[in-house]
Structure formats: C-alpha cells, structure tokens
Amino acid sequence: MDKRISRTYFIVLLIGVLYAIFVSFSYQSNIFTWTGDNEVVTWDEEMKLVKKDSAYQYSMTLPQEDIDDKVIVYNTVHMYLEVQIDGRTVYELKPCEDSAIKTTGFCWNVVSLTANDAGKEIVFRVIPAYRDSRPKGSFLYGTYQDIEYRIIMERGFRLVLAALIALAGIVMLFYGAFVVGKGEVAETIIQFAVFATMLGVWSVIETQVLDLFFPCNMVIVFLSHLMLMIMPIPFVMYVRQMYRNGKKKLWSICCYINCAVIIMRLFLQITGLFDLRETLFLTHICLLMFVAVIVAMSIHEIVVNRFTRQNKLNIICVLVILASTVLELGIYRFSNKSTPLGSLGFLIYIVVMGIENVSKSRKMMEQARESEIYLKLAFTDELTGLYNRTAFEEDLGGRVITDEVTQNEIIQPTVIYMFDLNDLKKCNDTYGHDYGDKYIMMAASVLKKAFTDDDKCYRIGGDEFCAWSANVSAKKIEEKLRLLEKLISEQSSKEFVVKFSMAMGYAVYLPNEDSNLYSTLKRADAMMYERKQEYKRKQKMAETKV
C-alpha cells in the first residue's frame, strides 16, 4: 500500500516539475524598463495610497537631492505593475497577452532613477492577478548593491535555516536508501527524509531570496505549490508508521484524496481554466483533513494503545512547531516584523526526529545482524562453511510448489548428488582428527568449485555430503559428472597423509517412480553406497596382492 502511494505522488511530482520546466521556457512576462545610466540602492519609504477599483496606486514626490544612479525596489507576489514618473511609464510588469497563465510570479521590481527625475511624482499602479491577493506597501530606495545586501541580510538567517532543513532531508534520504537499504525502517526514514527535503525546498522558496536572481521564474512558483501540495503525504506516511493503527485504510484514503486534488489542480492549470494560486484553497482543505485525521488517530492511539517513546517525542516536537509558529505570527501582528521562529521550530523537529529515526534504525540493524548471524549458524556447517542437514531439509521442502490452478503440490525438476569420503576413519585413527578435519575441508573445497550458481551443496554427516541442482538435462548432468571427476582427480594427485577419494552417486527425480524427493535421495544414496563398496573391494584386492 505504502509503495503504491509513494509511486503515485512521485509520478504526480514528476509531472508537475516537467510542466514547470516547460512553462519556464514558454512563459514570458512583459518587463519594460526605461533606463538611463543606473546603479541600484536600498530605501524604505511610506507612500500615499489610493485604491481605484481593483488597482492600488502608491504615489509620492521624489526628493530634490541627487538621485542619479539610485533605484526603488518593490517586491510583488502575483501582481501586475506599472510605474510612472511625471506621467511617463518607466517600468511595466504583466504577462504576455496570449499567455494562459495569469500570474507574474514572485518578482523584485527594480525601478531605475536618474538626475532628471528629482522632485517629480512617481506612481506605482499595482493590480492583483487574483481577487484575494493584496499588494505589499514596502518600497526600498538606494543603490542596488545596498538593497540586495539588505534583503539577503534580513532574510539570510531564515534562508540558512531552510537550507539546513533541506540538507538534513537529503542526508537522511541517502542514509535510508544506501545505509539502511530495505525494510520497514528504511521506508520510514525515506518518507521522513522526503518530507524534510520538500519542506526545506518550500521554505527556501518562501524566503524569496531566489527571486532576486530569478525574477518571474515560473519554475520557482510551481515548485512552491508542488512542495506544499505533496509534502503532507510523506509526512502522514511517516507518522502512521509510529501508530499501531497505522494500517487502517483511513490513512491511505487521505493520501489518495490529496493525490487526486493535486492532479485536478495541475489539470486546471495546464488547461488554463484556473491558475494554481486560484485553487490553493483545495490544498488548504486537504491540510485541514490531514490535521483532523492525525488528531483523530492520535486520540484513538491514546485510548486503545499506549504511546511509544517515538509517539511522545513526535507530539512534543509538533507542539514546539505550533508554539514557534504562533509566536512568529504574534510578533508579526504587533510589530510588523518577520522572524525565523517558525523555520527554527521546523528545524528542531527535523533534527530531533531525524536523530530518533537514525538511532532506532541502528538498533534494528544491529538486531537484524545478530539474527542473521544466528540464522547462519543454524543453517551452516561450522567446519566447512557449507550448508548443514537442517538447511538441506528446508531447501528440499522448497522444491515443492503448489499449482495455482489445481492447488496440487508439484515437485520441481531436481537432480540429487550424494558423496561419501573414503578412508576418513583411517585418516582419523592413524593421523588424528586434525588431519581428518583437513580431509573433510578438502572435500568441501572440491564440491564448492563444482556446485555454483543455482546449485546448493551441504554437509549432512561426518563424511557425507549432498548437493542438488535444477539442471536435470542429460547433457548438464554429464558435464557436472565430468567436472566432479576432474576436480576429484586433481585433488587426489596432491600430497596428503591419505589419498583423496570420494564415492559419488546421483539420481534425477522421476514423478512415476519417486513419491517425493526423499525417494530420489535414497536412489542417489544407493548408487553412492554401491560405488563405495566397489572402492573397498578394489582396495582389499590391492592389499591382498601386496
């Protein structure tokens, strides 16, 4: 379920980004600027405001001082702008007449002044692109370098916090994908990392510092909307992992509803019926829906189950975000000064929960490694490193599958090989068990070279070995037997306290003859036993002649 949701919102994000890139190349705003020789500065001044119909008109008389090489910088968000000095239009911002997109995006408008403009009336005529938009009343006057420096300094701390949030998300994304790798813990970290990265990108855009360098860039506008639309989904998918009721369909339903709303908003934008800004209320409704679901599920979790440490930590951090955001809004309301408290609250949340996720993942990875070690010990022969009898019986059962149509059990084509070391008892009795162990390891080395890829080899007793292969064609079996004879011959030519020798037998599973694979095993074992007896007879005859 989580993977389907992830794929859905990733596809939606990809479509949105591709469309934003397309728009950025095809969209143009008419930015007309009358210029003399100019250099830009910064200044904040109150202007006289007159509202005429849907237009806001700011006007003032420029100072009599030398204003050559000075500029006025005015920030607009989804606004059309016309600037006149002494009745002459010196700056204009509006979309092209044939554009399906209404907005001009985010723009720091730079109006250049000359010495001839001193003492003349300047008028800023601002028309909102959307009915619910309101213009800002702050104008910066001075040299451009000073204005740019002031804007960056005023918004720099918030920009740094936003960049740190995005960076933390990217680091956790790499940690989840490449360090943790697979499993539920990795998915949880990745969802949290995606949320943090999107939040960071959205926060960076909201500082409007990028607009200094990329004015009226539709990629920035669209990315801002996309991040806001999509980031609640990975956040909810992350939060649900902490709840015992996280598997309830309500979580998934909310995510799919949000995806549907995103697709609808993109469709309306692409067709030119409504801009993303005009359908923003739909995302606000989705956000309220997510908040309601999280609150309801949290109450259910408290009533039905006990909260985990991660649940409590998450709630505390969310309360910190709410407190910092409310405090930021309060300061802005009473002092009209913006602060980075909201961004700081989110950064604290990302860092604290990120550390908690990493700590939890490391504990679970350590437990998984210990489980893997125990599992390996349970299914591996300590001396040879081959699989043991327990693994053999488990894998042999895995060769039996159920037909999806008839529901009957079907044994897959299998060839079983049996091996028995000759003279191991003699080696142990004469030279000691250390040499006996070396003899066994020599046999294991031969079999490891012979059985590779999909073949599996086991030590099922003191001097007994077994292997099976899915290649049951006569040609493949013949090739395997020739390879075994060659490897055994090469090993027997090497000096050792006893001559290396191994009896071998094999059998192919025959449905008409074998009731199960253990019947096949018995036939292979019978062939091996016969060859072992033949080896003993030859050895006895050789000793008699001597």
C-alpha positions as CSV (number, residue, x, y, z in Angstrom):
1,M,0.0,0.0,0.0
2,D,2.7,2.5,1.0
3,K,4.7,1.7,-2.2
4,R,1.6,2.4,-4.4
5,I,1.1,5.8,-2.6
6,S,4.8,6.6,-3.0
7,R,4.8,5.8,-6.7
8,T,1.6,7.8,-7.2
9,Y,2.8,11.0,-5.5
10,F,6.3,10.6,-7.2
11,I,4.6,10.5,-10.6
12,V,2.5,13.5,-9.8
13,L,5.6,15.4,-8.6
14,L,7.4,14.4,-11.8
15,I,4.5,15.6,-14.0
16,G,4.4,18.9,-12.1
17,V,8.2,19.5,-12.3
18,L,8.2,18.7,-16.1
19,Y,5.3,21.1,-16.6
20,A,7.0,23.8,-14.6
21,I,10.2,23.4,-16.7
22,F,8.1,23.6,-19.9
23,V,6.3,26.7,-18.6
24,S,9.6,28.3,-17.7
25,F,10.8,28.0,-21.3
26,S,7.5,29.0,-22.9
27,Y,6.2,31.7,-20.5
28,Q,7.3,35.3,-20.7
29,S,6.4,38.4,-18.7
30,N,6.5,41.8,-20.3
31,I,9.0,43.6,-18.2
32,F,9.6,47.1,-19.7
33,T,12.2,49.3,-18.1
34,W,13.2,52.8,-19.1
35,T,16.8,53.2,-18.2
36,G,19.5,55.8,-18.1
37,D,22.9,55.0,-16.5
38,N,21.9,53.3,-13.3
39,E,23.2,51.6,-10.2
40,V,20.9,50.2,-7.5
41,V,20.4,51.1,-3.8
42,T,18.0,50.5,-0.9
43,W,15.4,52.6,0.9
44,D,12.1,52.1,2.7
45,E,9.5,54.9,2.3
46,E,5.8,55.5,3.1
47,M,3.8,56.4,0.0
48,K,0.3,57.8,-0.4
49,L,-2.1,55.0,-1.2
50,V,-5.3,55.5,-3.3
51,K,-7.4,52.5,-4.3
52,K,-9.2,52.7,-7.6
53,D,-11.4,49.7,-8.5
54,S,-9.1,46.7,-8.4
55,A,-6.0,48.8,-8.7
56,Y,-3.8,50.1,-5.8
57,Q,-2.0,53.3,-6.5
58,Y,1.0,54.4,-4.5
59,S,2.4,57.8,-5.2
60,M,5.0,60.3,-3.8
61,T,7.2,63.1,-4.8
62,L,10.8,62.1,-5.4
63,P,13.4,64.0,-3.3
64,Q,15.2,67.0,-4.7
65,E,18.6,65.5,-3.9
66,D,20.8,63.9,-6.4
67,I,19.1,60.6,-7.2
68,D,21.2,59.7,-10.2
69,D,22.2,56.0,-10.1
70,K,19.5,55.4,-7.4
71,V,16.7,52.7,-7.6
72,I,13.5,51.9,-6.0
73,V,12.9,48.2,-5.4
74,Y,9.4,46.9,-4.9
75,N,8.5,43.3,-4.2
76,T,5.4,41.9,-5.9
77,V,3.7,38.5,-5.5
78,H,1.2,37.6,-8.2
79,M,0.8,41.3,-9.2
80,Y,0.8,43.4,-12.3
81,L,2.8,46.6,-12.0
82,E,3.0,49.9,-13.9
83,V,5.4,52.6,-12.7
84,Q,5.2,56.2,-14.0
85,I,7.4,59.2,-13.3
86,D,5.8,62.5,-14.2
87,G,3.2,60.7,-16.3
88,R,5.7,58.7,-18.3
89,T,5.8,54.9,-18.0
90,V,9.3,53.8,-16.9
91,Y,8.5,50.2,-15.8
92,E,5.8,47.7,-16.5
93,L,5.3,44.1,-15.4
94,K,2.5,42.0,-16.8
95,P,2.0,38.6,-18.6
96,C,2.0,38.3,-22.3
97,E,-1.4,38.9,-23.9
98,D,-1.6,35.3,-25.3
99,S,-0.4,33.7,-22.1
100,A,-2.8,31.2,-20.4
101,I,-1.1,31.9,-17.1
102,K,-2.4,34.9,-15.1
103,T,0.4,35.3,-12.6
104,T,3.7,37.2,-12.9
105,G,5.1,35.1,-10.1
106,F,7.4,36.5,-7.5
107,C,9.5,39.5,-8.5
108,W,11.7,42.1,-7.0
109,N,11.0,45.1,-9.3
110,V,13.8,47.5,-9.8
111,V,12.9,51.0,-11.0
112,S,16.0,53.0,-12.0
113,L,16.1,56.7,-11.3
114,T,18.1,59.5,-13.0
115,A,19.0,63.0,-12.0
116,N,16.2,64.4,-14.2
117,D,13.6,62.5,-12.0
118,A,14.4,64.6,-8.9
119,G,11.3,66.4,-7.5
120,K,8.9,64.6,-9.8
121,E,5.9,62.5,-8.9
122,I,6.4,58.7,-9.1
123,V,3.3,56.5,-9.2
124,F,3.2,52.7,-8.6
125,R,0.0,51.2,-10.0
126,V,-0.5,47.7,-8.7
127,I,-3.2,45.3,-9.9
128,P,-3.5,41.9,-8.2
129,A,-3.5,39.0,-10.5
130,Y,-6.1,37.3,-8.3
131,R,-9.1,38.7,-6.4
132,D,-7.9,37.6,-3.0
133,S,-4.3,38.9,-3.4
134,R,-3.2,42.1,-1.7
135,P,-0.1,44.2,-2.6
136,K,2.7,45.0,-0.2
137,G,3.3,48.6,0.8
138,S,7.1,48.5,1.4
139,F,9.5,50.3,-1.0
140,L,13.2,50.1,-0.8
141,Y,15.3,53.0,-2.1
142,G,19.0,53.4,-2.6
143,T,21.8,51.7,-4.6
144,Y,21.1,48.2,-5.8
145,Q,24.1,46.7,-4.1
146,D,23.0,48.0,-0.8
147,I,19.4,46.9,-1.4
148,E,20.5,43.4,-2.4
149,Y,22.7,43.2,0.7
150,R,19.9,44.3,3.0
151,I,17.4,41.9,1.6
152,I,19.9,39.0,1.9
153,M,20.8,40.0,5.4
154,E,17.2,40.4,6.5
155,R,16.2,37.0,5.1
156,G,19.6,35.3,5.3
157,F,19.1,33.6,8.7
158,R,15.7,32.2,7.5
159,L,17.4,31.1,4.2
160,V,20.1,29.3,6.1
161,L,17.5,27.5,8.4
162,A,15.5,26.5,5.3
163,A,18.7,25.2,3.5
164,L,19.7,23.2,6.7
165,I,16.2,21.6,6.7
166,A,16.6,20.6,3.0
167,L,20.2,19.4,3.6
168,A,19.1,17.3,6.6
169,G,16.4,15.7,4.5
170,I,18.9,14.9,1.7
171,V,21.4,13.4,4.2
172,M,18.6,11.2,5.7
173,L,17.4,10.2,2.2
174,F,20.9,8.9,1.4
175,Y,21.1,7.2,4.8
176,G,17.8,5.5,4.4
177,A,18.4,4.4,0.8
178,F,22.0,3.3,0.9
179,V,22.8,2.6,4.6
180,V,19.6,1.1,6.0
181,G,18.7,-0.2,2.5
182,K,15.5,-2.3,2.7
183,G,12.7,-2.9,5.1
184,E,10.1,-1.0,7.1
185,V,12.7,1.1,8.9
186,A,14.3,2.2,5.7
187,E,10.9,3.2,4.2
188,T,10.0,5.2,7.4
189,I,13.3,7.1,7.2
190,I,12.9,7.7,3.5
191,Q,9.4,9.1,3.9
192,F,10.6,11.4,6.7
193,A,13.5,12.5,4.5
194,V,11.3,13.2,1.5
195,F,9.1,15.3,3.8
196,A,12.0,17.2,5.2
197,T,13.6,17.8,1.8
198,M,10.3,19.2,0.4
199,L,9.7,21.3,3.4
200,G,13.3,22.7,3.1
201,V,12.8,23.5,-0.6
202,W,9.5,25.1,0.0
203,S,11.0,27.2,2.9
204,V,13.9,28.3,0.7
205,I,11.4,29.5,-2.0
206,E,9.3,31.3,0.6
207,T,12.2,33.4,1.7
208,Q,12.0,35.0,-1.8
209,V,15.8,35.4,-1.9
210,L,15.9,33.3,-5.1
211,D,13.6,35.9,-6.7
212,L,16.4,38.4,-6.6
213,F,18.3,36.3,-9.1
214,F,15.4,34.6,-11.0
215,P,12.6,37.2,-11.2
216,C,9.2,36.0,-12.5
217,N,10.6,32.4,-12.9
218,M,7.6,30.0,-13.2
219,V,9.7,27.0,-12.0
220,I,10.0,28.7,-8.6
221,V,6.3,29.4,-8.5
222,F,5.3,25.9,-9.5
223,L,7.8,24.3,-7.2
224,S,6.4,26.2,-4.2
225,H,2.9,25.0,-5.0
226,L,4.1,21.4,-5.7
227,M,6.1,21.1,-2.4
228,L,3.1,22.5,-0.4
229,M,0.7,20.1,-2.2
230,I,2.8,16.9,-1.9
231,M,4.8,17.1,1.3
232,P,1.8,16.3,3.6
233,I,1.7,12.8,2.0
234,P,5.2,11.6,3.1
235,F,4.6,13.2,6.5
236,V,1.4,11.3,7.1
237,M,3.0,8.1,5.8
238,Y,5.9,8.7,8.2
239,V,3.6,9.4,11.2
240,R,1.4,6.3,10.5
241,Q,4.4,4.1,11.0
242,M,4.6,5.1,14.6
243,Y,1.0,4.1,15.3
244,R,-0.4,0.7,15.9
245,N,-3.4,1.7,13.9
246,G,-1.1,2.8,11.0
247,K,-2.5,0.0,8.8
248,K,-6.0,1.4,8.8
249,K,-7.3,2.5,5.4
250,L,-8.2,6.0,6.5
251,W,-4.5,7.0,6.3
252,S,-4.3,5.7,2.7
253,I,-7.6,7.2,1.7
254,C,-6.4,10.7,2.8
255,C,-3.2,10.3,0.7
256,Y,-5.2,9.2,-2.4
257,I,-7.6,12.1,-2.0
258,N,-4.7,14.5,-1.8
259,C,-3.1,13.0,-4.9
260,A,-6.5,13.4,-6.7
261,V,-6.6,17.0,-5.7
262,I,-3.1,17.6,-6.9
263,I,-3.9,16.0,-10.3
264,M,-7.0,18.2,-10.5
265,R,-5.1,21.4,-9.7
266,L,-2.4,20.6,-12.3
267,F,-5.1,19.8,-14.9
268,L,-6.9,23.1,-14.3
269,Q,-3.5,24.9,-14.5
270,I,-2.4,23.1,-17.7
271,T,-5.8,23.7,-19.4
272,G,-5.7,27.4,-18.4
273,L,-9.0,27.2,-16.6
274,F,-7.6,28.2,-13.2
275,D,-4.1,29.0,-12.0
276,L,-2.6,27.1,-9.1
277,R,-3.0,30.1,-6.9
278,E,-6.7,30.2,-7.6
279,T,-7.2,26.6,-6.5
280,L,-4.9,26.9,-3.4
281,F,-7.9,26.6,-1.1
282,L,-8.3,22.9,-2.2
283,T,-4.8,22.2,-0.7
284,H,-5.7,24.1,2.4
285,I,-8.8,21.8,2.8
286,C,-6.6,18.8,2.3
287,L,-4.2,20.1,5.0
288,L,-7.1,20.5,7.4
289,M,-8.2,16.9,6.5
290,F,-4.7,15.6,7.3
291,V,-4.7,17.5,10.6
292,A,-8.1,16.1,11.6
293,V,-7.0,12.5,10.7
294,I,-3.8,12.8,12.7
295,V,-5.6,14.2,15.7
296,A,-8.3,11.5,15.5
297,M,-5.8,8.7,15.1
298,S,-3.7,10.1,17.9
299,I,-6.7,10.1,20.2
300,H,-7.5,6.6,19.2
301,E,-3.9,5.5,19.8
302,I,-4.0,7.1,23.3
303,V,-7.3,5.4,24.2
304,V,-6.7,2.0,22.7
305,N,-2.9,1.6,22.9
306,R,-0.1,3.1,24.8
307,F,2.0,5.8,23.2
308,T,5.6,4.8,22.4
309,R,8.6,7.0,23.1
310,Q,8.7,8.0,19.4
311,N,5.0,9.0,19.6
312,K,5.6,11.2,22.6
313,L,8.7,12.8,21.1
314,N,6.8,13.5,17.9
315,I,4.0,15.2,19.7
316,I,6.3,17.3,21.8
317,C,8.2,18.4,18.6
318,V,4.9,19.2,16.9
319,L,3.9,21.4,19.9
320,V,7.2,23.2,19.6
321,I,6.4,23.9,15.9
322,L,3.0,25.2,16.8
323,A,4.3,27.4,19.6
324,S,7.1,28.8,17.4
325,T,4.7,29.5,14.5
326,V,2.1,31.2,16.8
327,L,4.9,33.3,18.4
328,E,6.2,34.3,14.9
329,L,2.7,35.3,13.8
330,G,2.1,37.2,17.0
331,I,5.3,39.2,16.7
332,Y,4.5,40.0,13.0
333,R,1.0,41.0,14.0
334,F,2.1,43.5,16.7
335,S,5.4,44.7,15.3
336,N,5.0,44.0,11.6
337,K,8.4,42.4,11.7
338,S,9.0,38.9,10.3
339,T,11.1,36.4,12.3
340,P,12.5,33.0,11.6
341,L,10.9,31.3,14.6
342,G,8.6,29.1,12.5
343,S,11.6,27.8,10.4
344,L,13.6,27.3,13.6
345,G,10.8,25.2,15.1
346,F,10.7,23.0,12.0
347,L,14.4,22.6,12.0
348,I,14.3,21.5,15.6
349,Y,11.6,19.0,14.7
350,I,13.6,17.6,11.7
351,V,16.8,17.3,13.7
352,V,15.2,15.7,16.8
353,M,13.1,13.2,14.9
354,G,15.9,12.6,12.4
355,I,18.2,11.6,15.3
356,E,15.5,9.4,16.8
357,N,14.9,7.7,13.4
358,V,18.6,7.1,12.9
359,S,19.0,5.8,16.4
360,K,16.1,3.4,16.0
361,S,17.3,2.2,12.6
362,R,20.8,1.5,14.0
363,K,19.3,-0.6,16.9
364,M,17.1,-2.5,14.4
365,M,20.0,-3.0,12.0
366,E,22.1,-4.4,14.9
367,Q,19.3,-6.8,15.8
368,A,19.0,-7.8,12.2
369,R,22.7,-8.5,12.0
370,E,22.6,-10.6,15.2
371,S,19.6,-12.5,13.8
372,E,21.4,-13.1,10.6
373,I,24.4,-14.5,12.5
374,Y,22.2,-16.8,14.5
375,L,20.4,-17.9,11.3
376,K,23.7,-18.5,9.6
377,L,24.9,-20.6,12.5
378,A,21.6,-22.6,12.4
379,F,21.9,-23.5,8.7
380,T,25.7,-23.6,8.2
381,D,28.3,-26.3,8.9
382,E,30.9,-24.7,11.2
383,L,33.9,-26.7,9.8
384,T,33.4,-26.4,6.1
385,G,31.1,-23.4,5.7
386,L,28.7,-25.5,3.6
387,Y,25.0,-25.7,4.5
388,N,24.1,-28.3,7.1
389,R,21.4,-31.0,7.3
390,T,18.8,-28.6,8.7
391,A,19.3,-26.3,5.6
392,F,19.2,-29.3,3.3
393,E,15.8,-30.5,4.6
394,E,14.5,-26.9,4.5
395,D,15.6,-26.4,0.9
396,L,14.4,-29.8,-0.2
397,G,10.9,-28.8,1.0
398,G,11.2,-25.6,-1.0
399,R,11.4,-27.7,-4.2
400,V,7.7,-28.5,-3.7
401,I,5.3,-25.8,-5.1
402,T,1.5,-25.5,-5.3
403,D,-0.2,-25.3,-8.7
404,E,-2.2,-22.1,-8.8
405,V,-5.0,-23.7,-10.8
406,T,-5.4,-27.2,-9.4
407,Q,-3.9,-26.4,-5.9
408,N,-1.9,-29.7,-6.2
409,E,1.6,-30.0,-4.9
410,I,4.2,-30.2,-7.7
411,I,7.9,-31.2,-7.2
412,Q,10.2,-29.1,-9.4
413,P,12.7,-30.9,-11.6
414,T,15.7,-31.8,-9.4
415,V,18.8,-33.9,-9.6
416,I,20.3,-35.0,-6.2
417,Y,24.0,-35.9,-5.7
418,M,25.4,-37.9,-2.8
419,F,29.0,-38.1,-1.7
420,D,30.9,-40.0,0.9
421,L,34.6,-39.6,1.8
422,N,36.7,-42.8,1.5
423,D,39.2,-43.6,4.3
424,L,38.2,-40.8,6.6
425,K,38.1,-43.3,9.6
426,K,41.6,-44.5,8.6
427,C,42.8,-40.9,8.5
428,N,41.4,-40.1,11.9
429,D,42.6,-43.3,13.6
430,T,46.1,-43.1,12.1
431,Y,46.9,-39.4,11.9
432,G,44.4,-37.8,14.3
433,H,41.3,-35.7,14.0
434,D,43.1,-32.6,12.9
435,Y,44.1,-34.3,9.7
436,G,40.6,-35.8,9.5
437,D,39.2,-32.2,9.6
438,K,41.6,-31.2,6.8
439,Y,40.5,-34.1,4.7
440,I,36.8,-33.0,5.2
441,M,37.7,-29.5,4.2
442,M,39.5,-30.7,1.1
443,A,36.2,-32.4,0.1
444,A,34.2,-29.3,0.8
445,S,36.6,-27.3,-1.4
446,V,36.1,-29.7,-4.3
447,L,32.3,-29.5,-4.0
448,K,32.2,-25.7,-3.7
449,K,34.0,-25.5,-7.1
450,A,31.7,-28.0,-8.7
451,F,28.4,-26.6,-7.4
452,T,27.9,-22.9,-8.1
453,D,25.1,-20.5,-9.2
454,D,21.7,-22.1,-8.5
455,D,23.2,-25.4,-7.2
456,K,23.4,-25.9,-3.5
457,C,25.8,-28.2,-1.5
458,Y,25.5,-29.5,2.1
459,R,27.5,-31.5,4.7
460,I,24.8,-33.8,6.2
461,G,27.1,-36.1,8.3
462,G,30.6,-36.7,9.4
463,D,31.9,-37.8,6.0
464,E,28.7,-37.4,4.0
465,F,27.9,-34.6,1.6
466,C,24.9,-33.9,-0.6
467,A,24.0,-31.5,-3.4
468,W,21.1,-30.8,-5.7
469,S,20.7,-28.9,-8.9
470,A,17.8,-27.8,-11.0
471,N,19.6,-28.7,-14.2
472,V,18.3,-32.1,-15.0
473,S,19.1,-32.4,-18.7
474,A,21.3,-35.4,-19.6
475,K,23.9,-33.0,-21.1
476,K,24.1,-30.9,-18.0
477,I,24.4,-33.9,-15.7
478,E,27.1,-35.4,-17.9
479,E,29.0,-32.1,-17.8
480,K,28.7,-32.0,-14.0
481,L,29.9,-35.5,-13.6
482,R,33.0,-34.9,-15.8
483,L,33.7,-31.7,-13.8
484,L,33.5,-33.7,-10.5
485,E,35.8,-36.4,-11.7
486,K,38.3,-33.9,-12.9
487,L,38.3,-32.0,-9.6
488,I,38.5,-35.2,-7.5
489,S,41.4,-36.4,-9.7
490,E,43.2,-33.1,-9.3
491,Q,42.7,-33.2,-5.5
492,S,43.8,-36.8,-5.2
493,S,47.1,-36.0,-7.1
494,K,48.1,-33.6,-4.3
495,E,50.2,-34.9,-1.4
496,F,48.3,-35.8,1.8
497,V,48.6,-38.4,4.5
498,V,45.9,-40.4,2.7
499,K,45.0,-40.4,-1.0
500,F,41.9,-38.2,-1.5
501,S,39.0,-40.3,-2.7
502,M,35.2,-39.8,-2.7
503,A,32.4,-42.1,-3.6
504,M,29.6,-40.5,-5.6
505,G,26.0,-41.2,-6.6
506,Y,23.2,-39.3,-8.2
507,A,19.5,-39.6,-9.2
508,V,17.0,-37.5,-11.1
509,Y,13.5,-37.0,-9.7
510,L,11.1,-39.2,-11.6
511,P,7.4,-38.5,-11.0
512,N,6.4,-42.0,-11.9
513,E,8.9,-43.6,-9.7
514,D,9.5,-41.3,-6.8
515,S,6.8,-40.4,-4.3
516,N,8.9,-37.5,-3.1
517,L,12.4,-36.1,-3.2
518,Y,13.5,-38.4,-0.3
519,S,12.8,-41.3,-2.7
520,T,15.2,-39.7,-5.2
521,L,17.7,-39.2,-2.4
522,K,17.6,-42.9,-1.5
523,R,18.3,-43.9,-5.1
524,A,21.3,-41.5,-5.2
525,D,22.4,-42.8,-1.8
526,A,22.1,-46.4,-3.1
527,M,24.3,-45.6,-6.1
528,M,26.9,-43.9,-3.9
529,Y,26.9,-46.9,-1.5
530,E,27.4,-49.3,-4.3
531,R,30.4,-47.3,-5.6
532,K,31.8,-47.1,-2.0
533,Q,31.6,-50.8,-1.7
534,E,33.3,-51.2,-5.1
535,Y,36.1,-48.9,-3.9
536,K,36.6,-51.0,-0.7
537,R,36.7,-54.3,-2.8
538,K,39.4,-52.8,-5.1
539,Q,41.3,-51.6,-2.1
540,K,41.1,-55.0,-0.4
541,M,42.2,-56.8,-3.6
542,A,45.2,-54.4,-3.8
543,E,46.2,-55.1,-0.2
544,T,45.9,-58.9,-0.8
545,K,48.2,-58.7,-3.8
546,V,50.8,-56.9,-1.7
